[in-house]
């Protein structure tokens, strides 16, 4: 395969084609990352992450802030749980939701991206 000179030098610095391949995570890691990005592709789920950033809350608080039906909220919470961004802990008759470490990272990035209102 012919590679232009300057690009060939850059490629050699990272170990050639094999070094370039090594920069790509394994399929399992990419599947996990893909699921997280899919979970974050919905504005309502982004709102939920930002709502949980200050600390854990029960469904009743999240529902009150977002103003959506229980069934819709349950759906969004489940998507975020499956993506590993939030966790729910049973406390008596309540389920208290909080961010996972990964969820905290994404929420911090969202908050850093600004939160102006249109």
Secondary structure, 3 states (H helix, E strand, C coil): CCCCHHHHHHHHHCCHHHHHHHCCCCHHHHHHHHHHHHHCCCHHHHHHHHHHCCCCEEHHHHHHHHCCCHHHHHHHHHHHHHCCCEEEEEECCEEEEEECHHHHHHHHHHHHCCCCCC
